[in-house]
Amino acid sequence: ILSNEGDNIKVLFQNKVEGIAPGQSAVFYEGNDVVGGGFIRKR
């Protein structure tokens, strides 16, 4: 996570990721537990 401002989080992946599109869900896990999530606004 690069920044966390208000309702927005900016994420930078360590590896190349393909197929990301606005409207898809972004879900954050810690082990098997979901610790956050939201919808992708732009790539």
C-alpha positions as CSV (number, residue, x, y, z in Angstrom):
1,I,0.0,0.0,0.0
2,L,1.6,3.3,-1.1
3,S,-1.0,5.6,0.4
4,N,-4.2,5.6,2.4
5,E,-6.1,8.9,2.2
6,G,-9.8,9.0,3.3
7,D,-11.7,6.3,1.3
8,N,-8.9,5.7,-1.2
9,I,-5.9,3.3,-1.1
10,K,-3.1,3.3,-3.7
11,V,-1.5,-0.1,-4.2
12,L,1.7,-1.1,-6.0
13,F,2.1,-4.8,-6.8
14,Q,5.5,-6.4,-6.4
15,N,5.0,-8.5,-9.6
16,K,3.3,-7.6,-12.9
17,V,-0.5,-8.1,-12.7
18,E,-2.7,-8.5,-15.8
19,G,-6.5,-8.3,-16.2
20,I,-7.2,-5.5,-13.6
21,A,-10.3,-3.5,-14.6
22,P,-12.3,-0.7,-12.9
23,G,-15.3,-2.1,-11.0
24,Q,-13.6,-5.3,-9.9
25,S,-13.1,-6.1,-6.2
26,A,-9.8,-5.6,-4.5
27,V,-9.6,-7.8,-1.4
28,F,-6.8,-7.8,1.2
29,Y,-6.0,-10.8,3.3
30,E,-3.8,-11.6,6.3
31,G,-3.5,-15.3,6.2
32,N,-7.0,-16.6,5.7
33,D,-8.7,-13.5,7.2
34,V,-10.1,-10.7,5.1
35,V,-8.8,-7.4,6.5
36,G,-10.0,-5.0,3.9
37,G,-11.4,-4.5,0.4
38,G,-13.1,-2.2,-2.0
39,F,-13.6,-1.6,-5.7
40,I,-11.0,-0.7,-8.3
41,R,-11.5,2.8,-9.7
42,K,-8.7,2.9,-12.3
43,R,-5.7,1.0,-13.3
